Amino acid sequence: MTPKPQVECALAAAFLQSGRVASNAANISALIGAAGALVSHVPAARWLFAASLVAWAAGCYFGLRVAADAALFRALGPEPGERADILDEALRAWGLGNGKPGRTIAERSRGAIRLWRSLIAAVALQLAALSAGIIIQTWFV
């Protein structure tokens, strides 16, 4: 059973909101990774700390997109059909999107969830590199 478009918008917005927690964890980890890259005397650890910062940059991009989608799904919620077309027109006019007219809310929510998964993957990669850097740093010091 497919939920009503209004309900699907609310569910997608609520789910995407969890991306904020992942983004916050990534930001804190970036601070640790930057400190590690600056003070580490072990080249392998320094490279891993730097890799965690690269993954953080990707996570920032996906975090921004996920946060924007969460806000857009909240805005679409009351009247998703009419507002989705207006949103597509506005995004095209602002040069921010090439949204295909006529996409359903289900298609839009699947795309947003793909972005959320990319955010989670970037944060997981960042945390793995950071953890490996910390482990190597502690073993060789």
C-alpha positions in Angstrom: 0.0 0.0 0.0 1.4 3.4 -1.0 1.0 6.2 1.5 -0.8 9.4 0.6 1.5 12.0 -0.9 1.0 14.3 2.2 2.0 11.4 4.5 4.9 10.4 2.3 6.2 14.0 2.4 6.0 14.1 6.2 7.7 10.7 6.5 10.5 11.6 4.1 11.1 14.9 5.9 11.2 13.2 9.3 13.6 10.5 8.1 15.9 13.0 6.3 16.0 15.0 9.5 18.2 12.2 11.0 20.9 13.3 8.6 21.6 16.2 11.0 22.9 13.8 13.6 25.3 12.2 11.0 26.4 15.7 9.9 27.1 16.7 13.5 29.1 13.5 14.1 31.1 14.2 10.9 31.9 17.8 12.0 33.2 16.7 15.4 35.2 13.9 13.7 36.7 16.5 11.3 38.0 18.5 14.2 39.7 15.4 15.6 41.0 14.5 12.2 42.4 17.9 11.6 44.2 17.9 15.0 45.6 14.4 14.2 46.8 15.5 10.8 48.6 18.5 12.4 50.3 16.7 15.3 50.9 13.2 14.0 54.5 12.2 13.3 53.5 8.9 11.7 53.1 9.3 7.9 50.4 6.6 7.5 48.3 8.1 10.3 48.7 11.5 8.9 47.4 10.3 5.5 44.5 8.6 7.2 43.6 11.7 9.1 43.8 13.7 5.8 41.6 11.1 4.1 39.0 11.5 6.9 39.0 15.3 6.1 38.3 14.5 2.4 35.5 12.3 3.3 34.2 15.0 5.6 34.0 17.4 2.7 31.9 14.9 0.7 29.7 14.5 3.8 29.2 18.2 4.1 27.9 18.3 0.5 25.5 15.4 1.1 24.5 16.8 4.5 23.6 20.1 2.8 21.5 18.4 0.2 19.8 16.2 2.7 18.9 19.1 5.0 17.6 21.1 2.0 15.5 18.1 0.9 14.1 17.7 4.4 13.0 21.3 4.4 11.5 21.0 0.9 9.5 17.9 1.9 8.1 19.8 4.9 7.2 22.7 2.6 5.5 20.3 0.1 3.6 18.4 2.7 0.2 20.1 2.7 -0.3 20.1 -1.1 2.5 18.1 -2.6 1.1 17.8 -6.1 0.6 21.6 -6.8 3.7 22.7 -4.8 6.0 20.2 -6.4 5.4 21.7 -9.8 5.9 25.2 -8.4 9.1 24.0 -6.7 10.5 22.6 -9.9 9.8 25.8 -11.8 11.4 27.9 -9.0 14.5 25.7 -8.9 14.9 25.9 -12.6 14.5 29.7 -12.6 17.1 30.0 -9.9 19.5 27.7 -11.8 19.5 25.2 -8.9 17.9 22.2 -10.6 16.7 20.6 -13.7 13.9 18.8 -12.0 11.9 16.7 -14.4 8.3 17.8 -14.4 5.7 15.3 -13.4 7.9 13.3 -10.9 5.8 11.8 -8.2 6.4 12.3 -4.5 7.4 8.6 -4.3 10.1 9.3 -7.0 11.3 12.4 -5.2 11.5 10.7 -1.8 13.5 7.8 -3.3 16.0 10.3 -4.7 16.2 12.0 -1.3 16.8 8.7 0.4 19.6 8.0 -2.0 21.2 11.3 -1.0 20.8 10.3 2.7 22.5 6.9 2.0 25.4 8.8 0.3 25.7 11.0 3.4 25.8 7.9 5.7 28.4 6.3 3.5 30.6 9.4 3.5 30.4 9.7 7.3 31.1 6.0 7.7 34.2 6.3 5.5 35.3 9.3 7.4 34.9 7.5 10.8 36.7 4.5 9.4 39.7 6.5 8.2 39.8 8.5 11.5 39.6 5.4 13.6 42.4 3.7 11.5 44.5 6.9 11.9 44.0 6.9 15.6 44.9 3.2 15.9 48.1 3.6 13.8 49.1 6.7 15.7 48.7 4.9 19.1 50.6 1.8 18.0 53.6 3.7 16.6 54.1 6.3 19.4 
